[in-house]
Amino acid sequence: MNFQKIPSVIDSKTILDEAFRKARIKGRQKNIKGNWLQIIRRKESLKLDVIKDLIEQHLQRIITDFPDLQVLPEFYIKLMNLTIDLPQLRRSLSSIDWAVKTLRQLHRESVRNTTKEKDRTDIKAILNKFYGRTSSIIKQIDKDLKFLEKSRQVMRSYPDIKEMFTVCIYGFPNVGKTTLLNELTKTKAKTAAYAFTTKTINAGYFTINDKTIQVLDLPGTLARDDKMNNIEKQADLVLKELADLVIYVYDITEQCGFSLENQKELFKKISGNKILTYLSKKDLMDKVNWKEKHYSIKEIKREIGQLA
């Protein structure tokens, strides 16, 4: 699922202001035929319709566009549990559904009562009651609307992952993971010469013997288990749940800001996976200054235990 396509969720005030404004415009139309009572009934019914339809459109879109938690793959359920309050998400979506159903019932009753009344004042009273109850319903779910918008912003960073053989590229920030992804899959993910360039999980694909391989460029981690941000939590979950193969990237120049010793410690944390190592930035120098000594690439391979 592409979570980036979930549209923004506006708050209760914005919804109500738009609905009532368009209802006022609708009530000014001049081409309604009939006697004074028929004209009043028709105008007020049109205003009721506009308010109900516009609010329902906003709320129903939320229900439709947010992921169906009943059929969402287990990986995404785990991801939501890590990054947002999943029980509250369920409650908020239920509240939106309640508001839609309650508004529909209120609209039916108000339209029916409007067509029965013969007094201008009584018709106006029905309208005012509808406006008041509608405002109350939408204001009751304002906290849910705001929570859903915050959740949407978090979920926009979720990867669109397909069920197939998956290779994960892993390592510290700015070690060259995205560059490797681009080379393997011919994608054009952005790179830059500073840490945390990758803000989301980039995906690319290549084919071997008619089999498509999914390659995921995981955002750089600082290996801080107790202080991971949402992006790091995503990367960690993908690594544990989806990786059929891990390519661990070493920056042998240490220009990423982390020593080979630090990079080796992070490597040890994924030793349970099937792992290939990749030495990046070899084109920058044949030898690197490490612990005040000059080591060749061959010696670096020996040092990290990955002598080819």
C-alpha positions in Angstrom: 0.0 0.0 0.0 1.2 3.5 -0.8 0.6 5.4 2.4 1.8 8.7 0.8 -1.4 8.9 -1.1 -3.6 9.3 2.0 -5.0 12.9 1.7 -4.7 15.3 4.6 -7.4 15.4 7.3 -8.8 18.8 8.1 -10.1 19.8 11.5 -13.7 20.3 12.6 -13.8 24.1 12.3 -12.6 24.0 8.7 -15.2 21.4 7.8 -18.1 23.3 9.5 -17.0 26.7 8.1 -16.9 25.3 4.5 -20.2 23.4 4.9 -22.2 26.4 6.3 -20.7 28.8 3.8 -21.7 26.7 0.8 -25.2 26.2 2.4 -25.6 30.0 2.6 -24.7 30.4 -1.0 -27.1 27.6 -2.0 -29.9 29.3 -0.1 -29.6 32.5 -2.1 -30.6 30.9 -5.4 -33.6 32.6 -7.1 -34.9 30.0 -9.6 -37.1 28.0 -7.2 -40.8 27.9 -8.2 -43.9 27.7 -6.1 -45.7 29.6 -3.4 -43.9 31.1 -0.4 -44.2 27.9 1.7 -42.9 25.7 -1.1 -40.0 28.0 -1.8 -39.0 28.2 1.9 -39.2 24.4 2.3 -37.2 23.8 -0.9 -34.5 26.4 0.0 -34.0 25.1 3.5 -34.0 21.5 2.4 -31.3 22.4 -0.2 -29.2 23.9 2.6 -29.6 20.8 4.7 -28.5 18.7 1.7 -25.4 20.8 1.1 -24.2 20.6 4.7 -24.9 16.9 5.0 -23.3 16.0 1.7 -20.2 18.1 2.1 -19.5 16.9 5.6 -20.2 13.3 4.7 -17.9 13.6 1.7 -15.0 14.8 4.0 -15.6 12.1 6.6 -16.3 9.2 4.2 -13.1 10.0 2.4 -11.2 9.5 5.6 -12.8 6.1 6.2 -12.1 5.1 2.6 -8.6 6.4 2.2 -7.1 5.2 5.5 -5.9 1.6 5.3 -8.4 -1.1 6.2 -6.9 -2.5 9.4 -8.8 -5.8 8.9 -6.9 -6.7 5.7 -3.7 -4.9 6.2 -0.6 -7.2 6.1 0.8 -8.1 9.5 4.0 -6.3 8.8 2.2 -3.0 8.6 0.2 -3.7 11.8 3.5 -4.3 13.6 4.9 -1.1 12.1 1.8 0.9 13.3 2.2 -0.5 16.8 5.8 0.8 16.8 5.1 4.3 15.4 1.6 5.4 16.3 -1.1 4.5 18.9 -2.9 1.8 16.9 -5.8 1.3 19.4 -6.5 5.0 19.2 -6.4 4.8 15.4 -9.1 2.2 15.5 -11.1 4.3 18.0 -10.8 7.4 15.9 -11.8 5.7 12.7 -14.8 4.3 14.5 -15.7 7.8 15.7 -15.6 9.1 12.2 -18.0 6.3 11.1 -20.3 7.1 14.0 -20.4 10.8 13.0 -21.3 9.9 9.4 -24.2 7.6 10.5 -25.5 10.1 13.1 -25.4 12.9 10.6 -27.3 10.9 8.0 -30.0 10.1 10.5 -30.2 13.7 11.7 -30.5 14.9 8.1 -33.3 12.5 7.3 -35.3 13.6 10.3 -34.7 17.3 9.6 -35.8 17.1 6.0 -38.9 15.1 6.9 -39.9 17.6 9.6 -39.2 20.5 7.2 -41.6 19.2 4.6 -44.4 18.8 7.2 -44.2 22.3 8.8 -46.4 25.1 7.5 -45.0 27.9 9.6 -42.0 29.9 8.7 -40.8 30.2 12.3 -41.1 26.5 12.9 -39.2 25.7 9.8 -36.4 28.0 10.9 -36.3 26.3 14.3 -35.8 23.0 12.6 -32.9 24.4 10.6 -31.3 26.0 13.7 -31.6 22.7 15.6 -30.0 20.8 12.7 -27.1 23.4 12.6 -26.6 23.1 16.3 -26.6 19.3 16.4 -24.4 19.0 13.4 -21.8 21.4 14.9 -21.9 19.4 18.1 -21.4 16.1 16.3 -18.4 17.3 14.3 -16.8 19.1 17.3 -17.0 15.9 19.2 -14.7 14.2 16.7 -12.3 17.1 16.4 -9.7 15.3 18.6 -10.1 12.2 16.4 -9.6 14.3 13.2 -6.4 15.9 14.6 -5.1 12.5 15.8 -5.7 11.0 12.3 -3.9 13.8 10.7 -0.9 13.3 12.9 -1.0 9.6 12.2 -1.2 10.2 8.5 1.9 12.3 8.6 3.7 9.4 10.3 2.3 6.8 8.0 3.5 8.8 4.9 7.0 7.6 5.7 5.9 3.9 5.6 7.5 2.0 2.7 5.4 0.5 -0.1 6.7 -3.0 0.3 5.7 -5.9 -2.0 5.7 -9.6 -1.1 8.8 -11.0 -2.9 12.4 -11.9 -2.2 13.8 -8.9 -0.4 17.4 -7.6 -0.1 18.0 -4.9 2.6 20.9 -2.5 2.4 21.9 -1.5 5.9 24.5 0.5 7.8 25.3 3.8 9.5 24.1 7.1 7.9 26.0 8.4 4.9 28.0 5.2 4.2 26.8 4.9 0.6 23.7 2.8 0.9 21.5 4.8 -1.5 24.3 5.0 -4.0 24.5 1.2 -3.9 20.7 0.9 -4.4 20.9 3.1 -7.5 23.7 1.0 -8.9 21.9 -2.3 -8.3 18.4 -1.2 -9.5 19.1 1.8 -11.8 16.8 3.9 -9.7 17.4 7.6 -9.0 17.0 8.0 -5.2 18.6 11.2 -4.0 22.0 11.2 -2.3 23.9 14.0 -0.5 27.1 14.4 1.4 25.7 14.6 4.9 24.2 12.3 7.4 20.6 11.1 7.4 20.1 11.9 3.7 17.6 9.0 3.5 14.4 10.0 5.3 12.3 7.1 4.2 12.8 3.5 3.0 13.7 3.7 -0.7 12.8 0.7 -2.9 14.2 -0.6 -6.2 13.9 -3.7 -8.2 16.0 -5.8 -10.6 15.4 -9.2 -12.3 17.5 -12.4 -12.3 16.3 -15.3 -14.4 12.8 -13.9 -14.7 12.6 -13.5 -10.9 12.1 -9.9 -9.5 14.2 -9.0 -6.5 13.1 -6.2 -4.2 15.9 -4.0 -2.8 15.3 -1.7 0.2 17.6 1.1 1.1 17.1 1.4 4.9 17.6 4.8 6.5 20.9 5.1 8.5 20.7 4.0 12.1 22.7 5.2 15.1 22.3 1.8 16.8 20.6 3.3 19.8 18.0 0.7 20.7 16.4 2.8 23.4 16.2 6.1 21.5 15.3 5.1 17.9 13.1 7.6 16.0 10.2 6.4 13.9 12.3 6.0 10.7 14.9 3.9 12.6 12.1 1.8 14.1 10.8 1.1 10.6 14.2 0.2 9.3 14.8 -2.2 12.3 11.4 -3.9 11.7 12.0 -4.3 8.0 15.4 -5.8 8.8 13.9 -8.3 11.2 10.7 -9.2 9.4 11.3 -8.9 5.7 15.0 -9.3 4.9 15.9 -12.5 3.0 19.4 -11.1 2.5 21.2 -8.1 4.1 23.9 -6.1 2.4 25.9 -4.4 5.1 27.7 -1.3 3.9 31.1 -0.2 5.3 32.5 3.2 4.6 36.2 2.4 4.6 37.1 6.1 4.4 35.2 6.8 7.7 34.0 10.0 6.1 30.5 9.1 7.3 31.7 10.1 10.8 31.9 6.6 12.2 35.0 4.5 12.6 35.4 1.1 11.2 35.3 -0.2 14.8 31.9 1.5 15.3 30.7 0.1 12.0 31.9 -3.4 12.9 29.9 -3.2 16.2 26.7 -2.4 14.3 27.5 -5.3 11.9 27.5 -7.7 14.9 23.9 -6.8 15.8 22.6 -8.3 12.5 24.8 -11.4 12.6 21.7 -13.6 12.7 20.8 -12.7 9.1 22.2 -13.8 5.8 24.7 -11.1 5.2 26.9 -9.8 2.4 29.3 -7.0 3.1 30.0 -4.1 0.7 33.0 -1.8 1.0 31.9 1.6 -0.3 33.9 4.7 -1.4 36.9 2.6 -2.6 37.2 5.0 -5.5 38.1 7.8 -3.2 41.4 6.3 -2.1 43.4 3.1 -2.2 44.5 3.5 1.4 42.7 5.1 4.4 44.2 6.6 7.5 42.8 4.5 10.4 44.1 4.6 13.9 47.0 6.8 12.7 48.2 4.0 10.4 47.9 3.4 6.7 46.0 0.2 5.8 45.3 -1.2 2.4 41.8 -2.3 1.4 43.0 -5.9 1.7 44.1 -5.3 5.2 40.8 -3.5 6.1 38.9 -6.6 4.8 41.0 -8.7 7.1 40.4 -6.4 10.0 36.6 -6.5 9.7 36.7 -10.2 9.2 35.5 -10.1 5.6 38.6 -11.0 3.6 37.5 -11.9 0.0 
